[in-house]
Amino acid sequence: MKVVIDTNFAIYLVKFRLMDELRTGGAEIILLDSVEKELEKISQRKGKIEDRESASLALELLKRTKVVREKASAANVDRSIVQFAKKEKELRNQVIVGTMDKALSERLKKEGIKSVIIRREKSLQWD
């Protein structure tokens, strides 16, 4: 199964040390270049130090972890995630999107694409 992760999901995976839990089920983690670019922007922008550090740490861990990097078909991160997931679904590949974004989750549900979220800072909840 392929799990496409969005920006906040990547940050929370690292923050709550859930990367191993995600990979335990044999998930192939997909990192779109649009998500990677957004993590880089967050790690460099002014604002909360915690956000910058979390994004930097997420980038570092994703570089050291076995992830599949894919090109995004859209500049908008959410749109690129939806387009990638729809394409994978059409190819009959099992795809799930890791997201903390409720609007994106609802959009995926309408497309018949499953999602996974982080619940109570300690576990993954598969939808």
SVG drawing of the C-alpha trace seen along z (x, -y; Angstrom):
<svg xmlns="http://www.w3.org/2000/svg" viewBox="-18 -36 38 41">
<polyline fill="none" stroke="black" stroke-width="0.4" points="0.0,0.0 1.2,-3.5 0.8,-6.3 1.1,-9.8 1.9,-12.3 1.0,-15.9 3.1,-18.6 1.5,-18.7 1.2,-14.9 5.0,-14.7 5.7,-17.1 3.4,-15.3 4.9,-11.9 8.2,-13.1 6.9,-15.2 5.0,-12.2 7.5,-9.5 5.1,-7.6 7.1,-7.0 7.9,-3.4 4.2,-2.7 3.4,-3.9 6.1,-1.7 5.3,1.4 2.3,2.3 4.6,2.4 3.5,-1.0 5.4,-2.6 5.7,-6.3 5.3,-8.7 6.7,-12.2 5.7,-14.6 8.1,-17.3 5.5,-19.9 5.3,-18.7 9.1,-18.6 9.3,-22.2 6.7,-23.3 8.6,-21.7 11.7,-23.6 9.8,-26.9 8.5,-26.3 12.0,-25.4 13.4,-28.7 10.6,-31.2 10.3,-33.6 7.8,-32.6 7.5,-30.0 10.8,-28.3 9.0,-25.1 7.5,-25.0 10.9,-25.7 12.6,-23.0 9.8,-20.5 9.9,-21.0 13.7,-20.8 13.6,-17.6 10.9,-16.1 13.0,-16.9 16.1,-15.3 14.2,-12.2 12.6,-11.8 16.0,-12.1 17.3,-9.2 14.1,-7.1 13.2,-4.9 10.6,-7.0 9.6,-7.2 9.9,-10.7 7.4,-11.7 6.9,-14.8 3.8,-16.7 1.4,-17.5 0.2,-20.8 1.9,-23.6 -0.8,-23.6 0.1,-20.9 -3.4,-19.7 -4.3,-19.6 -1.1,-17.7 -1.9,-15.1 -5.5,-14.6 -4.3,-14.3 -1.6,-11.8 -4.0,-9.7 -6.6,-9.7 -4.1,-8.6 -2.9,-5.7 -6.5,-4.7 -7.2,-4.6 -4.1,-2.3 -5.7,-0.1 -2.9,-0.8 -4.0,-0.9 -3.3,-4.4 -4.0,-6.2 -3.3,-9.9 -1.8,-10.9 -3.3,-14.2 -4.2,-16.4 -6.2,-18.7 -10.0,-18.1 -10.9,-19.8 -8.5,-17.7 -9.7,-14.6 -13.3,-15.4 -12.3,-16.1 -10.5,-12.7 -13.5,-10.9 -15.7,-12.3 -13.2,-10.9 -13.3,-7.5 -9.7,-7.7 -8.9,-6.6 -6.9,-8.6 -5.0,-8.2 -4.7,-10.8 -2.9,-11.1 -5.1,-10.8 -4.3,-12.0 -0.7,-12.5 0.0,-8.8 -1.6,-6.7 -2.6,-6.5 -6.3,-6.3 -7.0,-4.7 -10.2,-5.9"/>
</svg>
